[in-house]
Amino acid sequence: MKAAATALRVFVGLDGAALITLGLLFWTGNAYSLITVHMLLGIALVLALWALAAMAAFSGVNPALITVAALWGVIVPILGLTQDRLLPGDLHWLIQTLHLAVGITAIALAQALAMRISSRQSLPPAGRSARELGALEG
């Protein structure tokens, strides 16, 4: 599970960088033809976040962090798909800023989950204590 968490962590980092780059291009009035790509990458980010949340649940990570991450994965696409209709006009930059903050938070949550999954100690097999395993190995 640690290898999968590491792979997802790398994916989230690359995906997040692409999402932020595209978002900044849109914000400056460029590359509107890539909005669909941005949306697909956003969906992939949410799916990775949810996968990490599920893996974290099986790894014994703090349930509060898992719950926040899972719910955050619901907020990201809702805001992303509705942002064009929120505060149109001169104040729309507030929604764009909120969208950026929500996206960066999703990336940070995914990274935090992956780090916690990777840092979890392997549990000894059922019926054997860590002390017994140490005695058997050495």
Secondary structure, DSSP 8 states (H G I E B T S, - for coil): -HHHHHHHHHHHHHHHHHHHHHHHHHHTT--GGGHHHHHHHHHHHHHHHHHHHHHHHHHT--HHHHHHHHHHHHHHHHHHHHGGGSS-STTHHHHHHHHHHHHHHHHHHHHHHHHHHHHS-----TT--HHHHHHHH-
